[in-house]
Amino acid sequence: MSAAPQAPSRPSQHIAIAGAGLLGRVLAWQLARAGHAVEVFDTAPGPVTRGATGWTAAGMLSPVSELECADENVYRLGLRSLQLWPGLVQGLPEVPGVPFDDTSLPAGAVASSVPVDLRERGSLLLAHRGDEGAAARVVDLLAGKAPAGHAPRRIDLQELATLEPDIRGPAHAWLLEGEGQIDTWQAMAALALGAEQAGARFHWGCAVDRAEPGALHTARGIVKADRVFDVRGTGARPQLPVRGVRGEIVHLHAPGLRLNRPLRLLHPRHRVYIVPRAGDRVMVGASEIESEDRSPISLRTSVELMAAAHSVLPALAEARVVFTDTNLRPALPDNLPTLHTEDGLTRINGLFRHGWLIGPALVEQALAAAGLLTAPLAPSGQATPTGAAAPVSASLSAPFAAPHAAPQEAST
Ligand SMILES: Cc1cc2nc3c(=O)[nH]c(=O)nc-3n(C[C@H](O)[C@H](O)[C@H](O)COP(=O)(O)OP(=O)(O)OC[C@H]3O[C@@H](n4cnc5c(N)ncnc54)[C@H](O)[C@@H]3O)c2cc1C
């Protein structure tokens, strides 16, 4: 069921959004249901055409694991987003389990109509015997960077077997209790549908050449607005020095496989993760290559990813390779996100490998900075793994609250 539109936080504004990827859809949905007149422009031909990086992503919500290559700000934005995702998902309409026609996917994988699959069961780090050095480097790094109580917790093989009976082979395991995952295919489709139902107008197949305060220069002419959001990812060049970082993934169909949470294999040579998806699918990813080559997955990446996946989930032996994908992560020179606000213009970019992890919190900060939020301050630290407060620079807002969400704590 879709959330009821909420009262505008201030008189309704005309908002123009360049880019209908992950950020553009979250913005459109939040702003439209807050009562603003929202128009979104994207080069993609339609709402369920895979083009945006958001479609390709695994959807891991891993603030601690990502500390391997991210800073404290990304970590805090991640904790904040973990607080926000349940309210966001609660208000979204149901969509097909696989929201596009794809004959390569087995019919059983295409559920009719489902709520967006958001899981908060933690995630696992695994290592094989002989890989202790590589594992210790990562686990020690995470333990050193994460606040007390958030560090990876070592578990024995018996506990691992209880949590994940189909995992066989690794000699070492750690649980990250506060982490989660979201089905990115379902969420991308539901966000666009929810935004449209709330009144947002999408202009598909319409490129934006330039975003400036109060105006978008589109292929169909100049669009004036009270505020412009530029969230074109790698398409925001030359206005931002953003580059694309190639990532390749594989989807496997594995009927009967039991996997409840994402896992990462701490491998000495490559990063490999496996994420369960609806319809007996698992997603295995991902390469990270400094290249803007969007061509199909290489043999080398396929072999490495699938061999690593099979080494911890032997039941995958008879899985079928049903889908592969390649996309570009939008990254700035420092690999950190940027949020720029001026009169009439907001730019968000550089979400790199953390878009699903930090997107909602960044959107929240962007709306607050643009004066589009007037709601009470959020209860800080509410949903953090151990209750440790996570300072945030923006408050939980009316647009983010689901219609039946718990009341907010008093504002200051
Ligand atoms: C293999 C892989 C795995 C990933 N896994 C995870 C994960 O597990 N967890 C996580 O948090 N993140 C993950 N990510 C990262 C995440 O997908 C990105 O950070 C996120 O999608 C970025 O969102 P965005 O809205 O900035 O860009 P996008 O989602 O790419 O959206 C940009 C949009 O702008 C449009 N556009 C571009 N140019 C123009 C133009 N000129 N005019 C109009 N529209 C334009 C595009 O069509 C697109 O729709 C992964 C990424 C990859 C590639």
The ligand as a Tripos MOL2 file, in Angstrom:
@<TRIPOS>MOLECULE
LIG
   53    58     1     0     0
SMALL
NO_CHARGES

@<TRIPOS>ATOM
      1 C1         28.3510   -4.0810   -8.7900 C.3       1 LIG1
      2 C2         27.8530   -3.0320   -7.8260 C.ar      1 LIG1
      3 C3         27.4770   -3.4170   -6.5570 C.ar      1 LIG1
      4 C4         27.0320   -2.4570   -5.6380 C.ar      1 LIG1
      5 N1         26.6380   -2.8840   -4.4120 N.ar      1 LIG1
      6 C5         26.2310   -1.9810   -3.4920 C.ar      1 LIG1
      7 C6         25.8140   -2.4110   -2.2110 C.ar      1 LIG1
      8 O1         25.7910   -3.6120   -1.9150 O.2       1 LIG1
      9 N2         25.4400   -1.4630   -1.3030 N.ar      1 LIG1
     10 C7         25.4540   -0.1250   -1.6010 C.ar      1 LIG1
     11 O2         25.1410    0.6630   -0.7230 O.2       1 LIG1
     12 N3         25.8120    0.3020   -2.8350 N.ar      1 LIG1
     13 C8         26.2120   -0.5820   -3.7770 C.ar      1 LIG1
     14 N4         26.5870   -0.1630   -5.0270 N.ar      1 LIG1
     15 C9         26.6550    1.2930   -5.2850 C.3       1 LIG1
     16 C10        25.3160    1.9280   -5.6410 C.3       1 LIG1
     17 O3         24.6660    1.1930   -6.6360 O.3       1 LIG1
     18 C11        25.5670    3.3550   -6.1310 C.3       1 LIG1
     19 O4         26.3140    4.0560   -5.1700 O.3       1 LIG1
     20 C12        24.2480    4.1010   -6.3610 C.3       1 LIG1
     21 O5         23.4530    3.4230   -7.2930 O.3       1 LIG1
     22 C13        24.4940    5.5330   -6.8380 C.3       1 LIG1
     23 O6         23.2240    6.1520   -6.9310 O.3       1 LIG1
     24 P1         23.0190    7.4420   -7.8310 P.3       1 LIG1
     25 O7         21.5720    7.7900   -7.7480 O.co2     1 LIG1
     26 O8         24.0350    8.4670   -7.4900 O.co2     1 LIG1
     27 O9         23.4030    6.9380   -9.3130 O.3       1 LIG1
     28 P2         22.5790    5.9990  -10.2870 P.3       1 LIG1
     29 O10        21.8130    4.9930   -9.5230 O.co2     1 LIG1
     30 O11        23.5490    5.4960  -11.3080 O.co2     1 LIG1
     31 O12        21.5710    6.9940  -11.0090 O.3       1 LIG1
     32 C14        22.0090    8.0170  -11.9050 C.3       1 LIG1
     33 C15        20.8620    8.2720  -12.8730 C.3       1 LIG1
     34 O13        21.1570    9.4180  -13.6600 O.3       1 LIG1
     35 C16        20.7670    9.1570  -14.9930 C.3       1 LIG1
     36 N5         21.5360   10.0310  -15.8760 N.ar      1 LIG1
     37 C17        22.8560    9.9750  -16.1630 C.ar      1 LIG1
     38 N6         23.1880   10.9760  -17.0000 N.ar      1 LIG1
     39 C18        22.0500   11.6650  -17.2550 C.ar      1 LIG1
     40 C19        21.7560   12.8080  -18.0210 C.ar      1 LIG1
     41 N7         22.6990   13.4700  -18.7250 N.pl3     1 LIG1
     42 N8         20.4890   13.2620  -18.0360 N.ar      1 LIG1
     43 C20        19.4920   12.6250  -17.3300 C.ar      1 LIG1
     44 N9         19.7300   11.5390  -16.5750 N.ar      1 LIG1
     45 C21        20.9970   11.0700  -16.5330 C.ar      1 LIG1
     46 C22        21.0680    7.6800  -15.1950 C.3       1 LIG1
     47 O14        20.3060    7.1370  -16.2790 O.3       1 LIG1
     48 C23        20.6330    7.1180  -13.8440 C.3       1 LIG1
     49 O15        19.2750    6.7410  -13.8650 O.3       1 LIG1
     50 C24        26.9860   -1.0820   -5.9900 C.ar      1 LIG1
     51 C25        27.3390   -0.7130   -7.2750 C.ar      1 LIG1
     52 C26        27.7540   -1.6740   -8.2050 C.ar      1 LIG1
     53 C27        28.1210   -1.2620   -9.5870 C.3       1 LIG1
@<TRIPOS>BOND
     1     1     2 1
     2     2     3 ar
     3     2    52 ar
     4     3     4 ar
     5     4     5 ar
     6     4    50 ar
     7     5     6 ar
     8     6     7 ar
     9     6    13 1
    10     7     8 2
    11     7     9 ar
    12     9    10 ar
    13    10    11 2
    14    10    12 ar
    15    12    13 ar
    16    13    14 ar
    17    14    15 1
    18    14    50 ar
    19    15    16 1
    20    16    17 1
    21    16    18 1
    22    18    19 1
    23    18    20 1
    24    20    21 1
    25    20    22 1
    26    22    23 1
    27    23    24 1
    28    24    25 2
    29    24    26 1
    30    24    27 1
    31    27    28 1
    32    28    29 2
    33    28    30 1
    34    28    31 1
    35    31    32 1
    36    32    33 1
    37    33    34 1
    38    33    48 1
    39    34    35 1
    40    35    36 1
    41    35    46 1
    42    36    37 ar
    43    36    45 ar
    44    37    38 ar
    45    38    39 ar
    46    39    40 ar
    47    39    45 ar
    48    40    41 1
    49    40    42 ar
    50    42    43 ar
    51    43    44 ar
    52    44    45 ar
    53    46    47 1
    54    46    48 1
    55    48    49 1
    56    50    51 ar
    57    51    52 ar
    58    52    53 1
@<TRIPOS>SUBSTRUCTURE
     1 LIG1         1 GROUP 0 **** ****
